[in-house]
Amino acid sequence: MIKYLAVFISIILVSCDKQIPYDDVNFKPKLVLNAFNTPDSLLKLKLDKSFKLLGSPLTQKLNEAVNIQLFKDSIRIIDDDFWIDEGEVILPYTVEEGGLYQINAHVIDYPSIQSTDRVPMDNVKLTIDSISTGTVFYHLDITINDPSMDNFYVLDLSVIGEQSLLNDSIIKHYPIRFSSKDKIFSSTIQTTTEPTNRVIFNDELFNGLDKKIGLRIQKDSLAHSRFRPKTIHVRLKSVSESMYNYYLMLIQNNHVFGGPLYFEGQIEGNINGGLGGFYFYNQYTDSIPFNP
């Protein structure tokens, strides 16, 4: 009887084992374009190709011709063939603030890709006000001079100092994890329970005003082996709205599945016909000496 019962249970368990077939015979690689540029530099494009779900990234970067069309406010300003050199193309053009740019790119044997983004205006100011020491945290106060138009921000911190080696020392850069009591950062279950090294937010609550933000840095976050911190750097990016939405989607999905902000689906950039992102931003930095 026990033997029959064991066989019956085994049959039930086997029948509950759902087999999901995976067939990549029809897989067709797409172009992957990643271009994150500022108005004060030549347009730099990084081009790669997608790979199968069970595949691995290429060690050899693309080296072939690409046809690129670039439009500013619907006016074509570039239409030419360029050579992809180790996965990179630099266009002889710098974008202008406020301009709406569209890029079309085509490589033989791949679907054509197209993307559009607007360059943010360069009219933001960032200032570090002070740094002080508490029992558990270093307290860093910053001020953002926000213009009257809608703005979208990405903020991160880093520390630069002296890293001791056996018989020498080098200048070393480390990202800093931080938090804040100010309730303006876009958050998830994860970012509200522990510090993070990058936050995103918009100016909905302080549009057109000076916004003071208090940041908290846990003291042990600067305690790297044989490292002496010297300067704290704050970097603020004023990003396009589409770039902000892309970062927002990434952050909202970066915690336990099933959370209230979890989105069921593939996270993609703003590239039509391919993958990646074509975005613009302005960057502002300020620093303060670290004297604990």
C-alpha positions in Angstrom: 0.0 0.0 0.0 2.8 2.3 0.9 4.5 1.6 -2.4 1.4 2.4 -4.4 1.0 5.6 -2.4 4.6 6.7 -3.2 4.1 6.0 -6.9 0.8 8.0 -6.9 2.5 11.0 -5.2 5.4 10.8 -7.7 3.0 10.9 -10.6 1.3 14.0 -9.2 4.6 15.8 -8.6 5.8 15.1 -12.1 2.5 16.2 -13.6 2.9 19.6 -11.7 6.4 20.2 -13.1 5.7 22.8 -15.8 8.1 22.7 -18.7 8.7 26.0 -20.4 10.2 25.5 -23.9 13.0 28.0 -24.9 13.6 28.4 -28.6 16.0 31.0 -29.9 16.1 29.8 -33.5 14.3 32.9 -34.6 16.5 35.3 -32.6 17.7 38.3 -34.7 20.2 40.6 -33.1 19.4 44.3 -32.8 21.6 47.4 -32.6 22.3 48.7 -29.1 23.0 52.4 -28.9 24.1 54.1 -25.7 24.6 57.9 -26.0 24.6 60.1 -22.9 25.9 63.5 -23.9 26.3 67.1 -22.7 26.0 70.2 -24.9 29.7 71.1 -24.4 31.3 68.1 -26.1 31.2 66.3 -29.4 28.4 63.7 -29.8 29.7 60.3 -28.7 27.8 57.2 -29.6 28.5 53.7 -28.4 27.2 50.9 -30.6 26.9 47.2 -29.9 24.6 44.4 -30.8 22.2 42.4 -28.6 22.8 38.8 -27.8 20.7 35.7 -27.0 19.2 35.2 -23.6 21.5 32.4 -22.9 24.4 33.9 -24.8 27.2 36.2 -23.6 28.4 39.7 -24.6 30.9 40.0 -27.4 34.5 40.5 -26.5 35.1 42.0 -29.9 33.4 45.4 -30.4 31.7 46.4 -33.6 34.0 47.6 -36.4 32.0 48.4 -39.4 30.2 51.1 -41.3 27.1 52.9 -40.0 24.9 55.4 -41.8 23.8 58.2 -39.5 21.2 60.9 -39.9 20.9 63.6 -37.3 18.1 66.1 -37.1 17.8 69.3 -35.0 14.2 70.5 -34.7 13.3 68.5 -37.8 16.1 70.0 -39.9 18.7 67.5 -41.1 22.2 68.5 -40.1 24.1 65.2 -40.7 23.6 62.5 -43.3 26.8 60.5 -43.8 28.5 57.1 -43.4 30.8 56.7 -40.4 33.1 53.9 -39.2 32.4 52.2 -35.9 35.8 52.0 -34.2 35.8 49.4 -31.4 32.1 50.1 -30.8 32.4 53.9 -30.8 31.5 56.7 -33.2 32.2 60.4 -32.5 30.2 62.9 -34.6 31.7 66.3 -35.5 28.8 68.1 -33.9 27.9 69.6 -30.5 24.3 70.0 -29.6 22.6 73.2 -28.4 20.6 73.8 -25.2 16.8 73.4 -25.7 17.2 71.7 -29.1 15.2 68.6 -30.0 17.4 66.0 -31.7 16.5 62.9 -33.6 19.1 60.3 -34.6 18.6 57.5 -37.2 21.3 54.8 -37.6 21.6 51.9 -39.9 24.1 49.1 -40.0 23.9 46.4 -42.7 22.1 43.2 -41.5 20.5 45.0 -38.5 17.1 46.7 -38.2 17.4 50.5 -38.4 17.1 52.4 -35.1 15.7 55.8 -34.3 15.5 58.0 -31.2 14.6 61.5 -30.1 15.5 63.6 -27.0 15.6 67.2 -26.0 18.7 68.9 -24.5 18.0 70.5 -21.1 18.8 74.2 -20.6 22.0 75.0 -18.7 20.5 77.2 -16.0 20.9 75.4 -12.7 23.4 76.2 -9.9 24.6 73.8 -7.2 26.4 74.9 -4.0 27.7 72.9 -1.0 26.8 75.0 2.0 28.6 73.1 4.9 29.7 69.8 6.3 29.4 68.8 9.9 30.0 65.8 12.1 27.4 64.0 14.2 27.4 60.9 16.3 26.6 58.5 13.5 26.5 60.7 10.3 28.4 63.4 8.5 25.9 66.0 7.6 26.3 67.7 4.2 24.0 70.6 3.3 23.6 71.6 -0.3 21.5 74.2 -2.2 20.1 73.9 -5.7 19.1 77.2 -7.5 16.2 75.9 -9.5 14.9 77.8 -12.6 11.2 78.4 -13.2 10.8 75.7 -15.9 10.4 72.0 -15.1 13.6 70.3 -14.3 14.6 66.7 -13.6 17.7 65.7 -11.5 20.1 62.9 -10.8 22.4 63.4 -7.7 25.4 61.4 -6.6 28.3 61.8 -4.2 31.9 60.7 -4.2 35.0 61.0 -2.1 38.6 61.5 -3.4 41.6 60.8 -1.2 44.9 59.1 -0.8 45.1 55.4 -1.1 48.3 53.9 0.6 50.1 51.1 -1.2 53.2 49.2 -0.1 55.8 51.8 -0.9 53.7 54.5 -2.5 50.2 56.1 -2.6 47.7 57.0 -5.4 44.7 59.2 -5.6 41.6 57.1 -5.3 37.9 57.8 -6.0 35.0 56.1 -4.2 31.3 56.5 -4.6 29.4 57.5 -1.4 26.2 56.0 -0.2 23.9 58.6 1.5 20.4 59.3 2.6 18.3 62.3 3.5 15.4 63.3 5.7 14.0 65.5 2.9 11.1 63.7 1.2 11.8 64.8 -2.4 13.8 61.8 -3.7 12.0 59.2 -5.7 12.2 56.1 -3.5 11.4 52.4 -3.3 11.2 49.9 -0.5 14.9 49.4 -0.9 16.0 53.0 -0.9 13.9 54.0 2.1 15.5 51.4 4.3 19.1 51.8 3.4 21.4 54.5 1.8 22.0 54.7 -1.9 24.7 56.2 -4.1 22.4 57.8 -6.6 19.0 59.5 -6.2 16.6 61.0 -8.8 14.0 63.7 -8.2 12.1 66.5 -9.9 11.4 70.1 -8.9 7.6 69.7 -8.5 7.8 70.8 -4.8 10.2 73.8 -5.3 9.9 74.9 -8.9 11.7 78.2 -9.4 13.0 78.4 -5.9 16.3 77.7 -4.0 16.0 74.3 -2.4 18.2 73.4 0.5 18.7 69.6 1.0 20.3 67.9 4.0 22.3 64.8 3.1 23.5 62.2 5.7 26.6 60.1 5.1 27.2 57.2 7.5 30.7 57.6 8.9 31.7 54.0 8.2 30.9 54.5 4.5 34.2 56.4 4.1 36.3 53.9 6.0 38.1 52.1 3.2 41.3 50.1 4.0 44.5 52.3 3.9 42.5 55.2 2.6 42.5 58.8 3.7 39.6 60.9 2.4 40.4 64.5 1.4 37.5 65.9 -0.6 33.8 65.3 -0.9 32.3 65.9 -4.4 28.7 66.4 -5.2 27.6 65.9 -8.8 24.1 67.1 -10.0 22.8 66.2 -13.4 19.9 68.2 -15.0 18.5 65.5 -17.3 15.9 65.4 -20.0 12.4 64.2 -19.0 12.8 61.0 -21.0 16.1 60.2 -19.3 14.5 60.9 -15.9 11.7 58.5 -16.7 14.2 55.8 -17.7 16.1 56.2 -14.4 12.8 56.2 -12.5 11.8 52.8 -14.1 15.2 51.3 -13.3 15.0 52.4 -9.6 11.4 51.3 -9.2 12.3 47.8 -10.4 15.4 47.5 -8.3 13.8 45.8 -5.3 11.9 42.7 -4.3 9.5 41.5 -7.0 5.9 42.1 -6.1 6.5 45.4 -4.4 3.9 48.2 -4.9 6.1 49.9 -7.5 7.2 46.8 -9.4 6.5 46.9 -13.2 6.0 43.6 -14.9 7.9 43.9 -18.2 11.1 44.7 -19.9 12.9 47.9 -19.1 13.9 49.6 -22.3 15.3 53.0 -23.2 14.0 55.4 -25.9 15.5 53.5 -28.9 13.0 52.5 -31.5 13.9 49.3 -33.4 16.8 48.5 -31.1 17.9 48.8 -27.5 19.7 51.4 -25.3 19.3 55.1 -24.7 19.9 58.4 -26.5 19.8 61.1 -23.8 21.1 64.6 -23.0 22.0 66.2 -19.6 23.9 69.1 -18.1 26.2 68.4 -15.2 27.1 70.6 -12.2 29.7 69.8 -9.5 30.9 71.3 -6.3 33.3 70.0 -3.6 34.3 70.7 -0.1 37.5 69.7 1.9 37.0 66.8 4.3 38.4 67.5 7.7 36.8 65.1 10.2 
